[in-house]
Amino acid sequence: MAKNRNGKTRKRLQLTLGIVMVLSLLITACSSNGGSGNKDKTEPAQSAVGDGVSKGNEGSGKTVYPLDTKDTFSYWAPINGNLITFTTNLAEAPIGKAIAEATGVKVNYIHPTDGQAEEQFNLLLASSKLPDVLEYDWSIYPGGPEKAISDGVIIPLNDLIDQYAPNLKKMLEANPELDKMVKTDSGQYYVFPMVRNTEGLVFRGPMLRKDWLDELGLQLPVTIDDWHKVLTAFKEKKGAVAPLTALYANKMNLQDAFFGAYKTSHGFYIDDQGKVKYGPLDPQYKDVMTLFRQWYSEGLIDKDFPIVERNTLDKRLLNGESGATVFLLGGGMGKWLESGKAQNPAFDLVAAPYPVLKAGEKPFTGQLDFKYNPKASAAVTTSAKDLETIVKWLDFAFSEQGTMVYNFGVEGESYTMDNGVPKFTDMIVKNDKYTSQQMLAQYTVPNGPFPMHEQKTTNTFPQQDEAVQVWSETDAAKHVLPAFITPTVDESKKVARTMTAINTYLEEMFIKFVMGNEPLDKFDSFVKQLEDMGIREVIDIYQGALDRYNNR
Amino acid sequence: MAQLKLGRSKVTHVGRLPLNIAKDIVKNKYLYMMLTPVLLYFIIFHYIPMYGSIIAFKDFNPRLGIGGSAWVGLEHFKDFFGGMYFWRVFKNTLMISLYDLIFGFPAPLILALLLNEVKNALFKRSIQTITYLPHFISLVIICGMIKDFTSSDGVINDIIAFFGGERVTMLLEPSFFRTIFVSSNIWQHIGWGTIIYLAALSAIDLEQYEACKIDGGGRWKQMLHVTLPGLLPVFFILLILDIGRIMSVGFEKVILLYNPTTYVTADVISSYVYRIGLQDFQFSFSSAVGLFNSVINFALVIGSNWISRKLNNTGLW
């Protein structure tokens, strides 16, 4: 009876998740039925014209929106966290309605529970019941996008883009660097990409309490030594219990910022010769460990850093328990400035450059993303039927009209044109009840398969604009390993298996070294263990994939 | 000739059974109808999913499905047993379960005995209600509370600091994890666990207490010679059931409480399965691990049942 208990609990979880998903499917299905009820009234008149138009479209290769079609499809995507306050489905939000109106297609959006996207995506694949379009990071699909295609999960888009997606096609032709990013080694397009604008490339970095620096008469820290001085002052003079804190989870790590000074990284990177390297194997990595170990023992690093969660981070920063962190531009700096200033008008944050060892050096690395954001890009699955409609709908986002809708929402409501420059209205930016991020989530699509408009900024404070400048001043472009290089199927399997074990090991050892539970002279055996676990083979695999990427 | 006879007798012997069942069904058709939902439940939710376990022997590919994926034999098992985390998760699972059994299992019995001695009904009932409460709180909230209590500025540290101790973030100390896990388990379930003992207590004949009193037994003797023996059968049945679960630590609570610092004492088989399978996408490997766990549990049930039959002639079957 108790035999299978553990299995049962696991199955029960899967089952509940399954039921939840089925229910949400049913709910969306129902609501769309309700919606199409309205549509039916106008349909007979249109459909007669419809066929003619769509045939005409194919001939001329020009799509006229709104499309005249009865087709509908399901679209799976994580919902924006800021939208949840208002609605649980994108279709209900003003922006969802605007897109439906402009394209003439009613889409059934399916959203996973907030924070569970990864698990639910994996369960979805395991269940083999796929929605028509999946917005997910296909570069982390085990085996990469090429494997996802050969597994029969998603379809290659080359022909479809040629036929039905003139806008995306135009963009890719005009931008060879982007074109290289969004296809596989064998030249297959697999997603409609989210394309970042220039400002969107840099969105994370070190920041400090500006008012504290001024009060204590300190300069903005540049070198590691400066940082030490500043953090010590924060601790001693401002009583900060955790002068430097950061989220450990989700890789928005405190370590992220300080490795560059030692010309290494917390994970894979590309060295000056263009070779793939793994930071923890570097001798300099030990220097970083030594530094962190020292800072930790001096009480400069949050002593709870391995369990710092989002709410702890907010609390620490806003209550003056911390004076420095490494975090996001909008969700961190913008949010804290907004609520910090409300409590205490003097509260101020300033972005610091990525630290270096000697003043005058250019930081070796830092956070830098690529024009292509694989996370919010949409692939068409093998379950999809109305391919023409789907592709045309997706391509709408890349048209001039579509770009405006996705980036700015409804003209006259959420934005106005001011001398050819779109500007968000006061309803969005200066809302009494909601933050601008929440309003933007209602009226625009913050992340998704569309090009970010060059003039779009969601920064609400000048400190943020400045931060983008400061954080951009690195050599990251040379040293960051692209996320979308694609090892072959067998290689990926090897990588997945090896890296699962290595990541756990690294995570544990890193914490032990920093907290002093493991003496630093164990570093050599730590490196040896990594090698025994097969890190060299993974490096070789990535090297091969990088070479292929460069040759695309 | 002989064979033929044998064969024939076999047929008639076997043939009798379905005949009886058929008759029985006709006779008690309503009873059987009431049984159907239960049967269906077990078939649909417990037996059919077992088929999925075969992906432990396959290189599971979601698109090809369970049937279509290629066989790989025992490869995933070899990976698990040969991997560097096998002994750790095995030991942790065993240790946490054992601690839970040793400290958690007798706790409700002790509380029930104490409650039994309380004469003020109002006080007794309020204690019961208060100890029930945590049982009804969702695990996520329970774990949030545990995190708050054990954080460096939490209640427990306030008490420690009051007596001049050093503040520690307890969830960052591998050596504390099991204690936190087990003691919070007791806190969660002690009240609920007493229900069954209190029910058993009410079944004890009052005359036995009278007799004990007449023989000169005080409260202590009454508890020792009447109450405790009255509760022992229930205690043993529950114990057998619990031993069968010794290898299964629910992963939800572990996952909500652990972090890389405490993996060394906190990572159990089920949390490992969750990390590898759902987060790292290696379904086949994690099924192999889960299957291994089930096999051990199966052996433990059989074993404890056998021992219990030997010792006091009672068992689950």
HADDOCK unambig.tbl for C-alpha pairs under 7 A between the chains (distance, minus, plus):
assign (segid A and resid 2 and name CA) (segid B and resid 244 and name CA) 6.01 0.50 0.50
assign (segid A and resid 2 and name CA) (segid B and resid 245 and name CA) 6.28 0.50 0.50
assign (segid A and resid 2 and name CA) (segid B and resid 301 and name CA) 6.97 0.50 0.50
assign (segid A and resid 3 and name CA) (segid B and resid 294 and name CA) 6.06 0.50 0.50
assign (segid A and resid 3 and name CA) (segid B and resid 297 and name CA) 5.12 0.50 0.50
assign (segid A and resid 3 and name CA) (segid B and resid 298 and name CA) 4.26 0.50 0.50
assign (segid A and resid 3 and name CA) (segid B and resid 301 and name CA) 6.69 0.50 0.50
assign (segid A and resid 4 and name CA) (segid B and resid 294 and name CA) 5.22 0.50 0.50
assign (segid A and resid 5 and name CA) (segid B and resid 248 and name CA) 6.91 0.50 0.50
assign (segid A and resid 6 and name CA) (segid B and resid 248 and name CA) 5.32 0.50 0.50
assign (segid A and resid 6 and name CA) (segid B and resid 294 and name CA) 6.67 0.50 0.50
assign (segid A and resid 7 and name CA) (segid B and resid 290 and name CA) 6.40 0.50 0.50
assign (segid A and resid 7 and name CA) (segid B and resid 294 and name CA) 6.59 0.50 0.50
assign (segid A and resid 118 and name CA) (segid B and resid 279 and name CA) 6.96 0.50 0.50
assign (segid A and resid 119 and name CA) (segid B and resid 278 and name CA) 5.67 0.50 0.50
assign (segid A and resid 119 and name CA) (segid B and resid 279 and name CA) 6.28 0.50 0.50
assign (segid A and resid 122 and name CA) (segid B and resid 278 and name CA) 6.51 0.50 0.50
assign (segid A and resid 122 and name CA) (segid B and resid 281 and name CA) 6.61 0.50 0.50
assign (segid A and resid 125 and name CA) (segid B and resid 62 and name CA) 5.83 0.50 0.50
assign (segid A and resid 126 and name CA) (segid B and resid 62 and name CA) 4.77 0.50 0.50
assign (segid A and resid 128 and name CA) (segid B and resid 62 and name CA) 6.05 0.50 0.50
assign (segid A and resid 128 and name CA) (segid B and resid 63 and name CA) 6.00 0.50 0.50
assign (segid A and resid 151 and name CA) (segid B and resid 63 and name CA) 5.91 0.50 0.50
assign (segid A and resid 152 and name CA) (segid B and resid 63 and name CA) 6.14 0.50 0.50
assign (segid A and resid 153 and name CA) (segid B and resid 63 and name CA) 6.34 0.50 0.50
assign (segid A and resid 304 and name CA) (segid B and resid 169 and name CA) 6.99 0.50 0.50
assign (segid A and resid 307 and name CA) (segid B and resid 259 and name CA) 6.75 0.50 0.50
assign (segid A and resid 507 and name CA) (segid B and resid 260 and name CA) 6.34 0.50 0.50
assign (segid A and resid 508 and name CA) (segid B and resid 260 and name CA) 5.21 0.50 0.50
assign (segid A and resid 508 and name CA) (segid B and resid 261 and name CA) 5.91 0.50 0.50
assign (segid A and resid 511 and name CA) (segid B and resid 261 and name CA) 6.53 0.50 0.50
